[in-house]
Amino acid sequence: VFTEPDKAREVLKRHSIAFTEADVLAIVLEDASTLRRACNALVAAELNIEFAYPLFIQRNGRAVLALHVEDHVTAFEVLNEHGFRLLDHEDVE
């Protein structure tokens, strides 16, 4: 996750470095059960998590996890409806 994706894309292309781009959702892990509850909500909505990784940022001392799902728009709605704290691009800068 880059704070300036256009600039990062340009640098990677200029140096002929292969890369892929994917939309991710950044979810704040409020407590030990957040990931389990988020996975349950996504499974109940029949959405698959394709990959996940931790971000090197924190919000109020809480870890943040990037999730790539098959339908990020629906996943955003589902997680938002269940009260999970999701970060937008500006929050990750």
Backbone torsions as a table, in degrees:
resi	resn	phi	psi	omega
1	VAL	NA	121.5	179.9
2	PHE	-107.1	144.5	176.5
3	THR	-74.4	-24.8	177.0
4	GLU	-127.8	79.1	-173.4
5	PRO	-61.1	-35.3	179.9
6	ASP	-64.9	-43.2	178.8
7	LYS	-66.1	-42.4	179.3
8	ALA	-62.1	-43.4	178.6
9	ARG	-59.2	-44.5	-179.6
10	GLU	-62.0	-45.7	-179.7
11	VAL	-64.3	-44.9	179.8
12	LEU	-61.8	-42.7	178.3
13	LYS	-64.6	-44.0	-178.3
14	ARG	-59.1	-34.8	-178.9
15	HIS	-96.8	12.1	178.4
16	SER	53.5	40.5	177.8
17	ILE	-96.0	123.8	179.8
18	ALA	-68.4	140.8	178.7
19	PHE	-155.8	163.4	173.4
20	THR	-128.9	158.6	177.3
21	GLU	-121.4	141.4	179.2
22	ALA	-149.8	143.6	174.1
23	ASP	-74.8	137.4	176.4
24	VAL	-131.8	156.1	172.2
25	LEU	-105.2	135.3	177.8
26	ALA	-104.8	115.4	-177.3
27	ILE	-113.4	133.8	178.3
28	VAL	-82.2	127.4	178.3
29	LEU	-87.5	92.2	-174.9
30	GLU	-66.1	-34.9	179.6
31	ASP	-155.8	-177.5	-174.8
32	ALA	-63.2	-22.0	-176.9
33	SER	-95.2	-4.1	-174.9
34	THR	-59.3	-47.7	-177.5
35	LEU	-62.7	-44.0	179.1
36	ARG	-60.9	-46.2	-179.4
37	ARG	-65.5	-38.3	178.2
38	ALA	-65.2	-43.3	177.8
39	CYS	-61.9	-42.3	178.3
40	ASN	-61.7	-41.9	179.7
41	ALA	-64.6	-41.2	179.8
42	LEU	-69.3	-40.3	177.6
43	VAL	-63.6	-42.5	179.3
44	ALA	-61.3	-30.1	178.1
45	ALA	-89.4	6.3	179.6
46	GLU	59.5	42.2	176.7
47	LEU	-112.0	133.1	179.8
48	ASN	-95.1	139.7	170.3
49	ILE	-87.8	121.3	-178.4
50	GLU	-86.5	-37.1	170.8
51	PHE	-161.9	161.8	179.4
52	ALA	-147.9	150.1	175.8
53	TYR	-156.6	152.9	179.4
54	PRO	-76.3	147.6	174.1
55	LEU	-100.2	150.1	-179.7
56	PHE	-88.2	44.9	174.0
57	ILE	-132.7	161.6	175.2
58	GLN	-136.0	152.8	173.6
59	ARG	-122.8	115.7	-178.0
60	ASN	52.6	41.9	178.4
61	GLY	77.3	6.3	-178.5
62	ARG	-102.5	142.5	177.6
63	ALA	-69.4	155.1	177.8
64	VAL	-124.8	134.8	-177.6
65	LEU	-118.0	133.9	174.4
66	ALA	-91.9	131.0	178.5
67	LEU	-120.6	130.4	171.7
68	HIS	-109.1	120.9	-177.3
69	VAL	-121.9	164.4	-176.0
70	GLU	-66.1	-27.4	179.1
71	ASP	-138.8	92.0	-173.4
72	HIS	-70.0	-25.8	178.5
73	VAL	-67.5	-49.5	179.0
74	THR	-65.9	-40.2	179.3
75	ALA	-61.8	-40.8	177.2
76	PHE	-59.2	-46.6	-179.7
77	GLU	-61.6	-45.2	-178.6
78	VAL	-62.6	-49.4	-178.2
79	LEU	-65.6	-39.7	178.3
80	ASN	-62.9	-44.0	179.0
81	GLU	-62.1	-30.8	179.8
82	HIS	-88.0	5.4	173.3
83	GLY	83.9	14.8	178.3
84	PHE	-76.9	146.2	179.4
85	ARG	-88.2	114.5	178.9
86	LEU	-109.6	141.8	179.5
87	LEU	-98.4	148.0	173.4
88	ASP	-101.7	179.9	-174.2
89	HIS	-55.5	-41.9	-178.9
90	GLU	-64.8	-32.2	179.3
91	ASP	-69.1	-24.2	-174.7
92	VAL	-90.3	-12.1	-178.6
93	GLU	-70.0	NA	NA
